[in-house]
Amino acid sequence: MSDKVAVVMRKAPYGSVYTAEGFRTIMGVAVFEMDISVVFLDDGVYAAVKGQHPEKLDMKPLGDGFPMLGDFGVKKFYVHDESLAARGLTVDDLVVPAEVVSSAEIAKIMGESGKVLPF
């Protein structure tokens, strides 16, 4: 089995537990020094947007945690080109240096991973 893990962030960062649980999962998997790819897809691109202010929801900004993942060996961040464009965002709007990839490239990342964890 491959030691590659793809964590796919597909949900908006607030209104559900998916993004927070996905982030915690990344941290847990990183402890085992596995090769982790984080893919932001669909509304999951909002999880990586700079300047989140969810205080009115009585929440902490989830995006603030993604840049520190590099300290745990998580260095591969990908963002779906169509998801980004559909939301009027660019890679400059993100808190991490993500590579903009197509649907085919995301399929390849997932295909090469021993485990795919969707959130």
C-alpha positions as MATLAB code, in Angstrom:
seq = 'MSDKVAVVMRKAPYGSVYTAEGFRTIMGVAVFEMDISVVFLDDGVYAAVKGQHPEKLDMKPLGDGFPMLGDFGVKKFYVHDESLAARGLTVDDLVVPAEVVSSAEIAKIMGESGKVLPF';
ca = [
       0.000    0.000    0.000;
       1.195    3.484   -0.856;
       2.124    5.850    1.960;
       0.547    8.668   -0.048;
      -2.611   10.228    1.352;
      -4.838   12.741   -0.420;
      -7.041   14.837    1.833;
      -9.792   16.433   -0.227;
     -11.409   19.536    1.236;
     -14.775   19.943   -0.561;
     -17.009   21.711    1.950;
     -17.258   25.351    2.968;
     -15.256   25.981    6.127;
     -18.193   27.030    8.327;
     -21.624   25.549    8.926;
     -20.401   21.980    9.349;
     -17.561   20.071   10.998;
     -16.020   18.830    7.747;
     -13.244   21.385    7.332;
     -12.236   21.372   10.994;
     -12.209   17.561   11.064;
     -10.273   17.466    7.806;
      -7.653   19.780    9.275;
      -7.389   17.639   12.425;
      -7.041   14.550   10.264;
      -4.190   16.138    8.315;
      -2.411   16.868   11.601;
      -2.938   13.292   12.790;
      -1.706   11.738    9.558;
       1.296   14.092    9.453;
       2.550   12.593   12.728;
       3.175    9.356   10.839;
       5.356   11.181    8.266;
       3.195   10.111    5.347;
       3.231   11.835    1.972;
       0.162   14.094    2.256;
      -1.481   16.055   -0.535;
      -4.202   18.551    0.398;
      -6.673   19.237   -2.408;
      -9.095   22.164   -2.223;
     -12.098   21.482   -4.443;
     -15.619   22.922   -4.824;
     -16.546   25.090   -1.790;
     -13.483   23.673   -0.044;
     -11.447   26.420   -1.723;
     -12.982   28.821    0.804;
     -11.132   26.968    3.590;
      -7.842   28.313    2.238;
      -8.919   31.915    1.596;
      -7.043   34.713    3.358;
      -8.809   37.055    5.757;
     -11.532   34.836    7.143;
     -13.574   36.549    9.885;
     -16.011   34.034   11.402;
     -16.192   35.768   14.785;
     -19.929   36.420   14.374;
     -20.346   32.655   14.143;
     -18.373   32.338   17.404;
     -15.650   30.416   15.545;
     -11.937   30.788   14.953;
     -10.703   31.305   11.377;
      -9.908   27.812   10.093;
      -7.720   29.092    7.269;
      -5.146   30.369    9.764;
      -4.036   26.807   10.509;
      -3.160   25.690    6.986;
       0.108   27.665    6.661;
       1.541   25.973    9.774;
       1.085   22.514    8.245;
       4.426   22.992    6.495;
       6.074   22.721    9.913;
       4.665   19.172   10.073;
       5.932   18.150    6.646;
       2.743   18.903    4.717;
       3.971   20.765    1.664;
       1.694   19.699   -1.192;
      -1.336   21.928   -1.616;
      -3.481   21.832   -4.739;
      -6.485   23.911   -5.723;
      -8.939   23.023   -8.483;
      -8.773   25.585  -11.287;
     -12.501   25.530  -12.087;
     -13.550   25.738   -8.423;
     -11.289   28.726   -7.887;
     -12.490   30.529  -11.029;
     -16.185   29.816  -10.334;
     -15.832   31.627   -7.010;
     -13.968   34.616   -8.446;
     -10.761   33.726   -6.616;
      -7.123   33.429   -7.636;
      -4.204   31.600   -6.078;
      -3.130   34.965   -4.589;
      -6.278   34.870   -2.417;
      -5.075   31.739   -0.593;
      -3.194   31.354    2.696;
      -0.959   28.589    1.323;
       1.156   28.346   -1.831;
      -1.142   26.003   -3.741;
      -0.604   24.633   -7.210;
      -3.588   25.275   -9.475;
      -4.601   21.982  -11.104;
      -7.234   20.666  -13.509;
      -9.821   17.960  -12.856;
      -7.586   15.458  -14.670;
      -4.626   16.350  -12.447;
      -6.768   15.919   -9.328;
      -7.856   12.506  -10.593;
      -4.177   11.607  -11.033;
      -3.296   12.781   -7.502;
      -6.119   10.674   -6.074;
      -5.220    7.690   -8.239;
      -1.621    7.747   -7.018;
      -2.668    7.945   -3.369;
      -3.022    4.848   -1.238;
      -5.828    6.555    0.681;
      -8.205    9.374   -0.250;
      -9.893   11.098    2.663;
     -12.793   13.353    1.591;
     -14.026   16.186    3.820;
];
